[in-house]
């Protein structure tokens, strides 16, 4: 397994969001298929004429996508953890673990580490620059 790239590292939080959204859509399709209550805002966003079998089919397809996304996420998180272990600066290592391995939000990570959001952001920029330098070598 190769070292993580800048793009792969930045993909981790986006992938987590995509998985969460897809899981919400799966829940919506399964609710529709079983005749459960649907909130009005959900009806507005998509067709109300979906048959139960169409909804179940969409849910199954989404589950397959989520499984692939989870596999990709697991690989990227593993690579991020290996990368974090190579960092000499404890704050940089903690940032990579908090944001990319554990999946904390920036505000949550800053609060837990007792640093300002701005300080974490600055260190994060250093981390990303270090990844670019590694790629150039």
DSSP file (Angstrom, degrees, kcal/mol; ACC not computed):
  #  RESIDUE AA STRUCTURE BP1 BP2  ACC     N-H-->O    O-->H-N    N-H-->O    O-->H-N    TCO  KAPPA ALPHA  PHI   PSI    X-CA   Y-CA   Z-CA
    1    1 A X              0   0    0      0, 0.0     3,-0.1     0, 0.0     2,-0.1   0.000 360.0 360.0 360.0 132.6    0.0    0.0    0.0
    2    2 A X        -     0   0    0      1,-0.2     3,-0.1     3,-0.0     0, 0.0  -0.307 360.0 -83.0 -84.7 169.0    1.4    3.4   -1.0
    3    3 A X        -     0   0    0      1,-0.1     2,-0.2    -2,-0.1    -1,-0.2  -0.277  54.5 -96.5 -66.2 156.5    1.5    6.6    1.0
    4    4 A X        -     0   0    0     75,-0.4     2,-0.2    -3,-0.1    -1,-0.1  -0.500  35.8-138.9 -77.1 143.7   -1.6    8.7    1.1
    5    5 A X     >  -     0   0    0     -2,-0.2     4,-2.4     1,-0.1     5,-0.2  -0.543  24.7-108.5 -95.6 167.1   -1.8   11.6   -1.3
    6    6 A X  H  > S+     0   0    0      1,-0.2     4,-2.4     2,-0.2     5,-0.2   0.917 120.7  50.8 -58.8 -45.2   -3.2   15.1   -0.5
    7    7 A X  H  > S+     0   0    0      1,-0.2     4,-1.2     2,-0.2    -1,-0.2   0.889 109.7  49.6 -63.1 -40.6   -6.3   14.4   -2.6
    8    8 A X  H  > S+     0   0    0      2,-0.2     4,-0.9     1,-0.2    -1,-0.2   0.918 110.4  50.4 -65.1 -42.5   -6.9   11.1   -0.8
    9    9 A X  H >< S+     0   0    0     -4,-2.4     3,-0.8     1,-0.2     4,-0.5   0.932 112.3  46.4 -61.0 -45.6   -6.6   12.7    2.6
   10   10 A X  H 3X S+     0   0    0     -4,-2.4     4,-0.7     1,-0.2    -1,-0.2   0.707 104.6  63.9 -71.4 -18.8   -9.0   15.5    1.7
   11   11 A X  H 3X S+     0   0    0     -4,-1.2     4,-2.9    -3,-0.2    -1,-0.2   0.762  84.8  77.1 -73.4 -25.4  -11.4   12.9    0.3
   12   12 A X  H <X S+     0   0    0     -4,-0.9     4,-2.1    -3,-0.8    -1,-0.2   0.927  96.3  41.6 -57.3 -53.2  -12.0   11.2    3.7
   13   13 A X  H  > S+     0   0    0     -4,-0.5     4,-1.9     1,-0.2    -1,-0.2   0.894 116.1  50.9 -63.7 -36.3  -14.4   13.8    5.2
   14   14 A X  H  X S+     0   0    0     -4,-0.7     4,-2.4     1,-0.2    -1,-0.2   0.911 109.2  51.0 -64.6 -41.0  -16.3   14.1    1.8
   15   15 A X  H  X S+     0   0    0     -4,-2.9     4,-2.5     1,-0.2    -1,-0.2   0.896 107.4  53.1 -63.7 -40.3  -16.6   10.4    1.6
   16   16 A X  H  X S+     0   0    0     -4,-2.1     4,-2.2    -5,-0.2    -1,-0.2   0.913 110.1  48.3 -60.7 -41.6  -18.0   10.3    5.2
   17   17 A X  H  X S+     0   0    0     -4,-1.9     4,-2.6     2,-0.2    -2,-0.2   0.910 110.6  51.0 -64.6 -42.4  -20.6   12.9    4.2
   18   18 A X  H  X S+     0   0    0     -4,-2.4     4,-2.6     1,-0.2    -2,-0.2   0.919 110.1  49.4 -61.8 -43.1  -21.6   11.0    1.1
   19   19 A X  H  X S+     0   0    0     -4,-2.5     4,-2.4     1,-0.2    -1,-0.2   0.923 110.9  49.9 -61.9 -44.0  -22.1    7.8    3.1
   20   20 A X  H  X S+     0   0    0     -4,-2.2     4,-1.9     2,-0.2    -2,-0.2   0.926 112.2  47.2 -61.5 -45.3  -24.2    9.6    5.6
   21   21 A X  H  X S+     0   0    0     -4,-2.6     4,-2.2     1,-0.2    -1,-0.2   0.908 111.7  50.4 -63.1 -42.0  -26.4   11.1    2.9
   22   22 A X  H  X S+     0   0    0     -4,-2.6     4,-2.5     1,-0.2    -1,-0.2   0.890 108.3  52.8 -64.8 -38.2  -26.8    7.8    1.1
   23   23 A X  H  X S+     0   0    0     -4,-2.4     4,-2.2     2,-0.2    -1,-0.2   0.885 108.6  50.7 -63.7 -37.8  -27.8    6.1    4.4
   24   24 A X  H  X S+     0   0    0     -4,-1.9     4,-2.1     2,-0.2    -2,-0.2   0.904 110.5  48.9 -65.4 -40.6  -30.5    8.8    4.9
   25   25 A X  H  X S+     0   0    0     -4,-2.2     4,-2.8     2,-0.2    -2,-0.2   0.895 108.9  53.1 -65.4 -39.5  -31.8    8.2    1.3
   26   26 A X  H  X S+     0   0    0     -4,-2.5     4,-2.8     1,-0.2     5,-0.2   0.937 108.9  49.5 -58.8 -46.5  -31.8    4.4    2.0
   27   27 A X  H  X S+     0   0    0     -4,-2.2     4,-2.2     1,-0.2    -1,-0.2   0.906 111.3  49.7 -59.5 -41.9  -33.9    5.0    5.1
   28   28 A X  H  X S+     0   0    0     -4,-2.1     4,-2.4     2,-0.2    -2,-0.2   0.938 112.1  46.7 -62.7 -48.1  -36.3    7.2    3.1
   29   29 A X  H  X S+     0   0    0     -4,-2.8     4,-2.5     1,-0.2    -2,-0.2   0.904 113.3  48.9 -62.8 -41.3  -36.7    4.6    0.3
   30   30 A X  H  X S+     0   0    0     -4,-2.8     4,-1.7     2,-0.2     6,-0.2   0.878 110.4  51.5 -66.8 -36.3  -37.2    1.8    2.8
   31   31 A X  H  <>S+     0   0    0     -4,-2.2     5,-2.6    -5,-0.2     4,-0.4   0.921 111.8  46.7 -64.7 -43.8  -39.8    3.9    4.6
   32   32 A X  H ><5S+     0   0    0     -4,-2.4     3,-1.1     1,-0.2    -2,-0.2   0.915 110.7  52.8 -62.3 -43.1  -41.6    4.5    1.4
   33   33 A X  H 3<5S+     0   0    0     -4,-2.5    -1,-0.2     1,-0.3    -2,-0.2   0.832 112.3  44.0 -65.1 -32.2  -41.5    0.9    0.4
   34   34 A X  T 3<5S-     0   0    0     -4,-1.7    -1,-0.3    -5,-0.2    -2,-0.2   0.410 116.0-111.9 -94.7   2.9  -43.0   -0.3    3.7
   35   35 A X  T < 5 +     0   0    0     -3,-1.1    -3,-0.2    -4,-0.4    -2,-0.1   0.696  62.3 156.2  79.2  18.0  -45.7    2.4    3.7
   36   36 A X      < -     0   0    0     -5,-2.6    -1,-0.2    -6,-0.2     2,-0.1  -0.171  52.9 -75.0 -71.9 170.6  -44.3    4.3    6.6
   37   37 A X        -     0   0    0      1,-0.0     2,-0.5     0, 0.0    -1,-0.2  -0.419  45.4-158.5 -68.6 139.0  -44.9    8.0    7.3
   38   38 A X        -     0   0    0     -2,-0.1     5,-0.0    -3,-0.1     2,-0.0  -0.980  17.9-122.2-121.3 130.2  -43.0   10.4    5.1
   39   39 A X    >>  -     0   0    0     -2,-0.5     4,-1.4     1,-0.1     3,-0.7  -0.351  24.6-116.3 -68.1 152.2  -42.4   13.9    6.2
   40   40 A X  H 3> S+     0   0    0      1,-0.3     4,-1.9     2,-0.2     3,-0.3   0.888 113.4  57.6 -57.0 -43.7  -43.6   16.6    3.8
   41   41 A X  H 3> S+     0   0    0      1,-0.2     4,-1.1     2,-0.2    -1,-0.3   0.829 105.2  52.4 -60.6 -30.9  -40.2   18.0    3.0
   42   42 A X  H <> S+     0   0    0     -3,-0.7     4,-0.8     1,-0.2    -1,-0.2   0.863 106.3  53.3 -72.0 -35.7  -39.2   14.5    1.8
   43   43 A X  H >< S+     0   0    0     -4,-1.4     3,-0.6    -3,-0.3    -2,-0.2   0.881 105.8  53.9 -65.1 -38.0  -42.2   14.4   -0.5
   44   44 A X  H 3< S+     0   0    0     -4,-1.9    -1,-0.2     1,-0.2    -2,-0.2   0.853 103.9  56.1 -65.4 -34.5  -41.3   17.7   -2.1
   45   45 A X  H 3< S+     0   0    0     -4,-1.1     2,-0.3    -5,-0.2    -1,-0.2   0.696 117.8  15.3 -75.8 -19.0  -37.8   16.5   -2.9
   46   46 A X  S << S-     0   0    0     -4,-0.8     2,-0.0    -3,-0.6    -1,-0.0  -0.935  94.5 -68.0-150.3 171.1  -38.8   13.5   -5.0
   47   47 A X    >   -     0   0    0     -2,-0.3     3,-0.5     1,-0.1    -3,-0.1  -0.317  26.9-154.6 -65.7 139.8  -41.7   11.8   -6.7
   48   48 A X  T 3  S+     0   0    0      1,-0.2    -1,-0.1    -4,-0.1    -4,-0.0   0.547  86.3  74.4 -88.6  -8.4  -44.6   10.5   -4.5
   49   49 A X  T 3   +     0   0    0      2,-0.0    -1,-0.2     0, 0.0     2,-0.2   0.306  62.2 132.6 -90.6   9.7  -45.5    7.9   -7.2
   50   50 A X    <   -     0   0    0     -3,-0.5     2,-0.1     1,-0.1    -4,-0.0  -0.409  54.1-132.0 -62.5 129.4  -42.6    5.6   -6.5
   51   51 A X     >  -     0   0    0     -2,-0.2     4,-2.4     1,-0.1     5,-0.2  -0.384  20.8-110.0 -76.7 163.1  -43.8    2.1   -6.2
   52   52 A X  H  > S+     0   0    0      1,-0.2     4,-2.5     2,-0.2     5,-0.2   0.898 119.6  50.2 -60.7 -41.4  -42.7   -0.1   -3.3
   53   53 A X  H  > S+     0   0    0      2,-0.2     4,-2.4     1,-0.2    -1,-0.2   0.886 109.5  51.1 -68.0 -36.7  -40.5   -2.3   -5.6
   54   54 A X  H  > S+     0   0    0      2,-0.2     4,-2.5     1,-0.2    -2,-0.2   0.921 111.5  48.4 -62.8 -42.9  -38.9    0.8   -7.2
   55   55 A X  H  X S+     0   0    0     -4,-2.4     4,-2.3     2,-0.2    -2,-0.2   0.918 112.4  47.4 -64.0 -43.9  -38.1    2.1   -3.7
   56   56 A X  H  X S+     0   0    0     -4,-2.5     4,-2.5     2,-0.2    -1,-0.2   0.892 111.1  52.2 -65.0 -38.0  -36.6   -1.2   -2.6
   57   57 A X  H  X S+     0   0    0     -4,-2.4     4,-2.4     2,-0.2    -2,-0.2   0.921 110.5  47.4 -62.8 -44.2  -34.6   -1.4   -5.8
   58   58 A X  H  X S+     0   0    0     -4,-2.5     4,-2.5     1,-0.2    -2,-0.2   0.891 111.6  51.3 -64.3 -38.7  -33.2    2.0   -5.2
   59   59 A X  H  X S+     0   0    0     -4,-2.3     4,-2.4     2,-0.2    -2,-0.2   0.909 110.2  48.8 -64.7 -41.7  -32.4    1.2   -1.6
   60   60 A X  H  X S+     0   0    0     -4,-2.5     4,-1.9     2,-0.2    -2,-0.2   0.927 112.1  48.5 -63.7 -45.1  -30.6   -2.0   -2.6
   61   61 A X  H  X S+     0   0    0     -4,-2.4     4,-1.9     1,-0.2    -2,-0.2   0.912 112.1  49.0 -61.4 -42.5  -28.5   -0.2   -5.2
   62   62 A X  H  X S+     0   0    0     -4,-2.5     4,-2.9     1,-0.2    -1,-0.2   0.894 106.9  55.6 -64.8 -39.0  -27.6    2.5   -2.7
   63   63 A X  H  X S+     0   0    0     -4,-2.4     4,-2.4     1,-0.2    -1,-0.2   0.902 106.7  50.7 -60.2 -39.9  -26.6   -0.1   -0.1
   64   64 A X  H  X S+     0   0    0     -4,-1.9     4,-1.9     2,-0.2    -1,-0.2   0.908 111.3  48.4 -63.9 -41.1  -24.2   -1.5   -2.7
   65   65 A X  H  X S+     0   0    0     -4,-1.9     4,-2.7     1,-0.2    -2,-0.2   0.918 110.6  51.1 -62.8 -43.4  -22.8    1.9   -3.3
   66   66 A X  H  X S+     0   0    0     -4,-2.9     4,-2.9     1,-0.2    -2,-0.2   0.899 107.3  53.2 -63.0 -40.8  -22.4    2.5    0.4
   67   67 A X  H  X S+     0   0    0     -4,-2.4     4,-2.1     2,-0.2    -1,-0.2   0.917 111.2  46.1 -61.0 -42.3  -20.6   -0.8    0.9
   68   68 A X  H  X S+     0   0    0     -4,-1.9     4,-2.4     2,-0.2    -2,-0.2   0.917 113.2  49.8 -65.4 -41.7  -18.1    0.3   -1.8
   69   69 A X  H  X S+     0   0    0     -4,-2.7     4,-2.9     1,-0.2    -2,-0.2   0.897 109.8  50.8 -62.6 -40.4  -17.7    3.7   -0.2
   70   70 A X  H  X S+     0   0    0     -4,-2.9     4,-2.7     2,-0.2    -1,-0.2   0.898 109.5  50.6 -65.4 -40.2  -17.2    2.2    3.2
   71   71 A X  H  X S+     0   0    0     -4,-2.1     4,-1.9     2,-0.2    -2,-0.2   0.928 113.0  45.9 -62.0 -44.4  -14.4   -0.1    1.8
   72   72 A X  H  X S+     0   0    0     -4,-2.4     4,-2.5     1,-0.2    -2,-0.2   0.919 112.6  50.9 -63.6 -43.3  -12.8    2.9    0.1
   73   73 A X  H  X S+     0   0    0     -4,-2.9     4,-2.9     1,-0.2     5,-0.3   0.918 107.8  52.6 -60.5 -44.5  -13.1    4.9    3.4
   74   74 A X  H  X S+     0   0    0     -4,-2.7     4,-2.1     1,-0.2    -1,-0.2   0.905 110.6  47.6 -59.7 -42.0  -11.5    2.1    5.4
   75   75 A X  H  X S+     0   0    0     -4,-1.9     4,-2.2     2,-0.2    -1,-0.2   0.926 114.0  46.6 -65.1 -44.3   -8.5    2.0    3.1
   76   76 A X  H  X S+     0   0    0     -4,-2.5     4,-2.4     2,-0.2    -2,-0.2   0.891 111.5  50.8 -66.6 -39.0   -8.1    5.7    3.2
   77   77 A X  H  X S+     0   0    0     -4,-2.9     4,-2.4     2,-0.2    -1,-0.2   0.896 109.5  51.6 -65.1 -39.4   -8.4    5.9    6.9
   78   78 A X  H  X S+     0   0    0     -4,-2.1     4,-2.2    -5,-0.3    -2,-0.2   0.929 111.2  47.1 -61.6 -45.0   -5.8    3.2    7.3
   79   79 A X  H  X S+     0   0    0     -4,-2.2     4,-2.3     1,-0.2   -75,-0.4   0.874 110.8  52.6 -64.5 -37.0   -3.5    5.1    5.0
   80   80 A X  H  X S+     0   0    0     -4,-2.4     4,-2.7     2,-0.2    -2,-0.2   0.900 108.4  50.4 -65.3 -40.2   -4.2    8.3    7.0
   81   81 A X  H  X S+     0   0    0     -4,-2.4     4,-1.9     2,-0.2    -2,-0.2   0.907 110.5  49.1 -64.6 -41.4   -3.3    6.6   10.3
   82   82 A X  H  X S+     0   0    0     -4,-2.2     4,-0.6     2,-0.2    -2,-0.2   0.910 112.1  49.3 -62.8 -41.1    0.0    5.3    8.8
   83   83 A X  H >X S+     0   0    0     -4,-2.3     3,-1.4     1,-0.2     4,-0.6   0.925 108.2  53.4 -62.6 -44.9    0.7    8.8    7.6
   84   84 A X  H >< S+     0   0    0     -4,-2.7     3,-1.3     1,-0.3    -1,-0.2   0.877 102.5  58.7 -58.8 -38.3   -0.1   10.3   11.1
   85   85 A X  H 3< S+     0   0    0     -4,-1.9    -1,-0.3     1,-0.3    -2,-0.2   0.718 101.6  55.7 -65.6 -19.6    2.4    7.8   12.6
   86   86 A X  H << S+     0   0    0     -3,-1.4     2,-0.3    -4,-0.6    -1,-0.3   0.607  85.0 102.3 -86.8 -11.5    5.2    9.3   10.5
   87   87 A X    <<  -     0   0    0     -3,-1.3     6,-0.0    -4,-0.6    40,-0.0  -0.557  54.0-163.5 -78.8 133.0    4.6   12.9   11.7
   88   88 A X  S    S+     0   0    0     -2,-0.3     2,-0.6     4,-0.0    -1,-0.1   0.795  70.1  83.6 -83.5 -30.6    7.1   14.1   14.3
   89   89 A X  S  > S-     0   0    0      1,-0.2     4,-2.4     2,-0.0     5,-0.2  -0.646  70.5-151.0 -78.0 117.6    4.9   17.1   15.4
   90   90 A X  H  > S+     0   0    0     -2,-0.6     4,-2.5     1,-0.2    -1,-0.2   0.848  95.1  52.9 -59.5 -35.0    2.4   15.8   18.1
   91   91 A X  H  > S+     0   0    0      2,-0.2     4,-2.3     1,-0.2    -1,-0.2   0.924 109.6  47.7 -67.3 -43.3   -0.1   18.5   17.1
   92   92 A X  H  > S+     0   0    0      2,-0.2     4,-2.3     1,-0.2    -2,-0.2   0.920 112.5  49.8 -61.5 -43.0    0.0   17.6   13.5
   93   93 A X  H  X S+     0   0    0     -4,-2.4     4,-2.4     1,-0.2    -2,-0.2   0.919 110.8  49.6 -61.4 -44.1   -0.3   13.9   14.4
   94   94 A X  H  X S+     0   0    0     -4,-2.5     4,-2.8     1,-0.2    -1,-0.2   0.864 109.2  52.6 -63.6 -36.5   -3.3   14.7   16.6
   95   95 A X  H  X>S+     0   0    0     -4,-2.3     4,-2.8     2,-0.2     5,-0.5   0.942 109.8  47.2 -64.9 -47.2   -5.0   16.7   13.9
   96   96 A X  I  X>S+     0   0    0     -4,-2.3     4,-1.8     1,-0.2     5,-1.4   0.924 115.6  45.8 -61.7 -43.5   -4.7   13.9   11.3
   97   97 A X  I  <>S+     0   0    0     -4,-2.4     5,-3.2     3,-0.2     4,-0.4   0.931 116.6  44.7 -64.6 -44.4   -6.0   11.3   13.9
   98   98 A X  I  <5S+     0   0    0     -4,-2.8     6,-3.0     3,-0.2     5,-0.3   0.948 124.6  29.4 -66.4 -49.6   -8.9   13.6   15.0
   99   99 A X  I  <5S+     0   0    0     -4,-2.8    -3,-0.2     4,-0.2    -2,-0.2   0.920 133.8  23.9 -80.4 -45.9  -10.1   14.8   11.6
  100  100 A X  I  <<S+     0   0    0     -4,-1.8    -3,-0.2    -5,-0.5    -2,-0.1   0.817 129.3  34.1 -98.3 -33.0   -9.3   11.9    9.2
  101  101 A X  I   <S+     0   0    0     -5,-1.4    -3,-0.2    -4,-0.4    -4,-0.2   0.922 131.1  28.1 -88.1 -50.2   -9.1    8.8   11.4
  102  102 A X  S   <S-     0   0    0     -5,-3.2    -3,-0.2    -6,-0.2    -4,-0.2   0.743  99.1-130.5 -84.2 -23.5  -11.7    9.5   14.0
  103  103 A X        +     0   0    0     -6,-0.4    -4,-0.2    -5,-0.3    -3,-0.1   0.759  44.1 163.7  82.3  25.0  -13.9   11.7   11.8
  104  104 A X        -     0   0    0     -6,-3.0    -1,-0.2    -7,-0.2     2,-0.1  -0.409  40.3-113.0 -72.4 152.9  -14.3   14.6   14.2
  105  105 A X     >  -     0   0    0      1,-0.1     4,-2.8    -2,-0.1     5,-0.2  -0.478  31.2-108.5 -77.6 158.7  -15.5   18.0   12.9
  106  106 A X  H  > S+     0   0    0      1,-0.2     4,-2.7     2,-0.2     5,-0.2   0.907 118.7  48.1 -58.0 -45.6  -13.0   20.9   13.0
  107  107 A X  H  > S+     0   0    0      1,-0.2     4,-2.4     2,-0.2    -1,-0.2   0.919 113.2  48.4 -61.7 -44.3  -14.8   22.7   15.8
  108  108 A X  H  > S+     0   0    0      2,-0.2     4,-2.3     1,-0.2    -2,-0.2   0.907 112.4  48.4 -63.0 -42.9  -15.1   19.5   17.8
  109  109 A X  H  X S+     0   0    0     -4,-2.8     4,-2.1     2,-0.2    -2,-0.2   0.917 111.1  50.5 -64.3 -43.5  -11.4   18.7   17.3
  110  110 A X  H  X>S+     0   0    0     -4,-2.7     5,-2.1    -5,-0.2     4,-0.7   0.916 111.7  48.2 -61.5 -43.6  -10.3   22.2   18.3
  111  111 A X  H ><5S+     0   0    0     -4,-2.4     3,-0.7     1,-0.2    -2,-0.2   0.923 112.6  47.7 -63.0 -45.1  -12.4   22.0   21.5
  112  112 A X  H 3<5S+     0   0    0     -4,-2.3    -1,-0.2     1,-0.2    -2,-0.2   0.833 116.5  43.1 -66.8 -32.4  -11.0   18.6   22.4
  113  113 A X  H 3<5S-     0   0    0     -4,-2.1    -1,-0.2    -5,-0.2    -2,-0.2   0.468 107.5-124.5 -93.0  -1.5   -7.4   19.6   21.8
  114  114 A X  T <<5S+     0   0    0     -4,-0.7     2,-0.3    -3,-0.7    -3,-0.2   0.881  70.2 121.1  58.5  41.5   -7.8   23.0   23.5
  115  115 A X      < -     0   0    0     -5,-2.1    -1,-0.2    -6,-0.2    -2,-0.2  -0.888  67.8-102.2-124.8 159.6   -6.6   24.9   20.5
  116  116 A X     >  -     0   0    0     -2,-0.3     4,-2.0     1,-0.1     5,-0.2  -0.454  29.4-117.7 -76.0 156.3   -8.3   27.5   18.4
  117  117 A X  H  > S+     0   0    0      1,-0.2     4,-2.5     2,-0.2     5,-0.2   0.893 116.0  55.9 -57.8 -40.6   -9.8   26.6   15.1
  118  118 A X  H  > S+     0   0    0      1,-0.2     4,-2.4     2,-0.2    -1,-0.2   0.893 105.3  50.6 -62.3 -40.7   -7.4   29.0   13.4
  119  119 A X  H  > S+     0   0    0      2,-0.2     4,-2.3     1,-0.2    -1,-0.2   0.917 111.6  47.7 -64.9 -42.7   -4.4   27.3   14.9
  120  120 A X  H  X S+     0   0    0     -4,-2.0     4,-2.6     1,-0.2    -1,-0.2   0.907 110.7  52.5 -64.3 -39.7   -5.6   23.8   13.8
  121  121 A X  H  X S+     0   0    0     -4,-2.5     4,-2.1     2,-0.2    -2,-0.2   0.913 108.7  50.0 -62.4 -42.6   -6.2   25.2   10.3
  122  122 A X  H  X S+     0   0    0     -4,-2.4     4,-1.6     1,-0.2    -1,-0.2   0.937 113.0  45.7 -60.4 -46.9   -2.7   26.6   10.1
  123  123 A X  H  X S+     0   0    0     -4,-2.3     4,-2.1     1,-0.2    -1,-0.2   0.872 109.1  56.6 -65.0 -35.6   -1.1   23.3   11.2
  124  124 A X  H  X S+     0   0    0     -4,-2.6     4,-2.5     1,-0.2    -1,-0.2   0.894 103.6  53.4 -62.5 -39.5   -3.4   21.5    8.7
  125  125 A X  H  X S+     0   0    0     -4,-2.1     4,-2.3     1,-0.2    -1,-0.2   0.893 107.1  52.2 -61.9 -38.9   -2.0   23.7    5.9
  126  126 A X  H  X S+     0   0    0     -4,-1.6     4,-2.3     2,-0.2    -2,-0.2   0.900 108.4  51.2 -61.7 -40.7    1.5   22.6    7.0
  127  127 A X  H  X S+     0   0    0     -4,-2.1     4,-1.9     2,-0.2    -2,-0.2   0.932 110.4  47.9 -62.0 -46.6    0.4   19.0    6.8
  128  128 A X  H  X S+     0   0    0     -4,-2.5     4,-1.8     1,-0.2    -1,-0.2   0.886 110.7  51.3 -64.4 -38.3   -1.0   19.4    3.3
  129  129 A X  H  X S+     0   0    0     -4,-2.3     4,-2.3     1,-0.2    -1,-0.2   0.903 107.0  54.3 -63.8 -39.8    2.2   21.1    2.2
  130  130 A X  H  X S+     0   0    0     -4,-2.3     4,-2.1     1,-0.2    -2,-0.2   0.889 106.7  51.7 -61.9 -38.5    4.2   18.2    3.6
  131  131 A X  H  X S+     0   0    0     -4,-1.9     4,-1.8     1,-0.2    -1,-0.2   0.890 108.7  50.5 -65.3 -38.3    2.1   15.8    1.5
  132  132 A X  H  X S+     0   0    0     -4,-1.8     4,-1.6     2,-0.2    -2,-0.2   0.893 109.6  50.8 -65.4 -39.7    2.9   17.9   -1.6
  133  133 A X  H  X S+     0   0    0     -4,-2.3     4,-1.4     1,-0.2    -2,-0.2   0.899 107.9  52.8 -65.0 -41.1    6.6   17.8   -0.8
  134  134 A X  H  < S+     0   0    0     -4,-2.1     3,-0.3     1,-0.2    -1,-0.2   0.896 107.8  51.9 -61.2 -40.0    6.5   14.1   -0.4
  135  135 A X  H  < S+     0   0    0     -4,-1.8    -1,-0.2     1,-0.2    -2,-0.2   0.856 107.4  52.2 -65.8 -34.3    4.9   13.7   -3.8
  136  136 A X  H  <        0   0    0     -4,-1.6    -1,-0.2     1,-0.2    -2,-0.2   0.764 360.0 360.0 -73.9 -24.6    7.6   15.9   -5.5
  137  137 A X     <        0   0    0     -4,-1.4    -1,-0.2    -3,-0.3    -2,-0.2   0.485 360.0 360.0 -72.3 360.0   10.4   13.7   -4.0
